[in-house]
Amino acid sequence: MRQENTVSAFLLGASIFLGLSVLGYLLAGAAIHFKEYERSVTVKGLSERELPADIVIWPIVFTEASNDLGGLYGSIDTSTKKIKDFLVAKGIDITEITASTPSITDKFAQQYNDTTKTEFRYTAIQIVTVYSSKVDLVRKVMTELAELGKQGIVFTSGDYQNQNEYIFTGLNKIKPEMIEEATTKAREVAIKFAQDSNSKLGKIKQASQGQFEINPRDKNNPHIKKIRVVSTVEYYLSD
């Protein structure tokens, strides 16, 4: 009886030992496999384009002054009409031209103004804005505005709030191509890294696409836009 119990205990112990050994082997293999998939590399891919703006916003700012308020409004209307006629004659559609409500300043109404040194009581600022897709044409007309200055219209420039603006609206058309290019370049960098480190490139672990940036190419060519996007991709590595 005692011998049978001893044999049974031995067999039970051997079975447990064998089971634990197999389990340990499997867990070790799983740990190694898991560890391999923890190795990764993060790379970035850049895509850039230089394209012309397809919309231009051109605010034409001029001033008028007078001691007669009614006469001042009359002068504003006359100058506004001259500007519109000039723009239309140059090829800009009348529907692309708008005029704002003039801003009038009464210097006599200003508390701390010395009216004895004021030549004109009323001054006005008027803005005529061109919003057009004919970017090249509008840029050409900008250089010819001096023709109106010779007719007595006083233009102002350098106002931060009324700068020429160029807009690129074709982003949706080039997005897929640029994203593909950025992702491809990121993969090329990852492959090179894997080769240099004697590793194999695996599947994508995670990826993120940066925001598209649209900026002037440089300060002298604001009508040419530089569009860029960066894709960040993390790949698994294995031996």
SULNOR-V422133 format. One record per residue. N is the residue number from 1. RES is the residue in one small letter. SS is DSSP state (H for helix, E for strand, L for the rest). PHI is phi as a letter, one per 30 degrees, with the letter a starting at -180 (* if undefined). OMEGA is omega in whole degrees, 0 to 359 (999 if undefined). Layout:
BEGIN
{{N/RES/SS/PHI/OMEGA} {N/RES/SS/PHI/OMEGA}}
END
This chain:
BEGIN
{{1/m/L/*/180} {2/r/H/d/181} {3/q/H/d/179} {4/e/H/d/178} {5/n/H/d/180} {6/t/H/d/179} {7/v/H/d/180} {8/s/H/d/179} {9/a/H/d/179} {10/f/H/d/180} {11/l/H/d/179} {12/l/H/d/179} {13/g/H/d/180} {14/a/H/d/180} {15/s/H/d/179} {16/i/H/d/180} {17/f/H/d/180} {18/l/H/d/180} {19/g/H/d/179} {20/l/H/d/179} {21/s/H/d/179} {22/v/H/d/179} {23/l/H/d/179} {24/g/H/d/179} {25/y/H/d/180} {26/l/H/d/179} {27/l/H/d/179} {28/a/H/d/178} {29/g/H/d/179} {30/a/H/d/180} {31/a/H/d/178} {32/i/H/d/179} {33/h/H/d/179} {34/f/H/d/181} {35/k/H/d/179} {36/e/H/d/182} {37/y/H/d/175} {38/e/H/d/177} {39/r/L/d/182} {40/s/E/a/176} {41/v/E/b/179} {42/t/E/c/183} {43/v/E/b/179} {44/k/E/b/176} {45/g/E/b/184} {46/l/E/c/172} {47/s/E/b/182} {48/e/E/b/174} {49/r/E/b/170} {50/e/E/c/184} {51/l/E/b/179} {52/p/E/d/174} {53/a/L/d/180} {54/d/L/c/175} {55/i/E/b/174} {56/v/E/b/174} {57/i/E/c/185} {58/w/E/b/176} {59/p/E/d/179} {60/i/E/c/186} {61/v/E/c/176} {62/f/E/b/182} {63/t/E/b/174} {64/e/E/b/179} {65/a/E/b/180} {66/s/E/a/173} {67/n/L/c/180} {68/d/L/c/185} {69/l/H/d/179} {70/g/H/d/178} {71/g/H/d/179} {72/l/H/d/178} {73/y/H/d/177} {74/g/H/d/179} {75/s/H/d/179} {76/i/H/d/180} {77/d/H/d/181} {78/t/H/d/181} {79/s/H/d/179} {80/t/H/d/179} {81/k/H/d/178} {82/k/H/d/181} {83/i/H/d/180} {84/k/H/d/179} {85/d/H/d/179} {86/f/H/d/181} {87/l/H/d/180} {88/v/H/d/179} {89/a/H/d/180} {90/k/L/d/176} {91/g/L/j/179} {92/i/L/d/183} {93/d/L/d/182} {94/i/H/d/179} {95/t/H/d/180} {96/e/H/c/184} {97/i/E/b/177} {98/t/E/b/178} {99/a/E/b/181} {100/s/L/d/172} {101/t/L/d/183} {102/p/L/d/176} {103/s/E/c/185} {104/i/E/c/176} {105/t/E/c/175} {106/d/E/c/185} {107/k/H/d/179} {108/f/H/d/181} {109/a/H/d/180} {110/q/L/d/191} {111/q/L/d/187} {112/y/L/c/181} {113/n/L/d/177} {114/d/L/d/186} {115/t/H/d/180} {116/t/H/d/180} {117/k/H/c/183} {118/t/L/c/180} {119/e/L/d/180} {120/f/L/b/181} {121/r/L/d/185} {122/y/E/c/172} {123/t/E/b/182} {124/a/E/b/173} {125/i/E/c/180} {126/q/E/b/180} {127/i/E/b/172} {128/v/E/c/187} {129/t/E/c/174} {130/v/E/c/176} {131/y/E/b/191} {132/s/E/b/173} {133/s/L/c/179} {134/k/L/d/189} {135/v/H/d/182} {136/d/H/d/179} {137/l/H/d/182} {138/v/H/d/178} {139/r/H/d/177} {140/k/H/d/181} {141/v/H/d/178} {142/m/H/e/182} {143/t/L/d/183} {144/e/L/c/184} {145/l/L/d/180} {146/a/H/d/177} {147/e/H/e/178} {148/l/H/d/177} {149/g/H/d/178} {150/k/L/d/178} {151/q/L/c/174} {152/g/L/j/178} {153/i/L/d/183} {154/v/E/c/180} {155/f/E/c/177} {156/t/L/c/179} {157/s/L/b/178} {158/g/L/i/178} {159/d/L/d/184} {160/y/H/d/184} {161/q/H/d/183} {162/n/H/b/179} {163/q/L/c/173} {164/n/L/d/182} {165/e/E/b/179} {166/y/E/c/186} {167/i/E/b/173} {168/f/L/c/185} {169/t/L/c/185} {170/g/L/c/185} {171/l/H/d/184} {172/n/H/d/181} {173/k/H/d/184} {174/i/H/c/182} {175/k/H/e/184} {176/p/H/e/181} {177/e/H/d/182} {178/m/H/d/178} {179/i/H/d/178} {180/e/H/d/180} {181/e/H/d/180} {182/a/H/d/180} {183/t/H/d/178} {184/t/H/d/180} {185/k/H/d/177} {186/a/H/d/179} {187/r/H/d/179} {188/e/H/d/178} {189/v/H/d/180} {190/a/H/d/179} {191/i/H/d/179} {192/k/H/d/179} {193/f/H/d/181} {194/a/H/d/179} {195/q/H/d/181} {196/d/H/d/181} {197/s/L/c/179} {198/n/L/h/180} {199/s/L/b/175} {200/k/E/c/180} {201/l/E/d/180} {202/g/E/c/181} {203/k/E/d/178} {204/i/E/d/176} {205/k/E/d/174} {206/q/E/a/182} {207/a/E/b/177} {208/s/E/b/180} {209/q/E/c/178} {210/g/L/d/179} {211/q/L/d/175} {212/f/L/d/178} {213/e/E/c/177} {214/i/E/b/183} {215/n/E/b/174} {216/p/E/d/178} {217/r/L/d/175} {218/d/L/a/186} {219/k/L/d/180} {220/n/L/d/180} {221/n/L/b/182} {222/p/L/d/179} {223/h/L/d/175} {224/i/E/c/186} {225/k/E/c/172} {226/k/E/c/179} {227/i/E/c/182} {228/r/E/b/175} {229/v/E/b/179} {230/v/E/c/175} {231/s/E/c/178} {232/t/E/c/185} {233/v/E/b/176} {234/e/E/c/181} {235/y/E/c/171} {236/y/E/d/175} {237/l/E/b/175} {238/s/E/b/180} {239/d/L/d/999}}
END
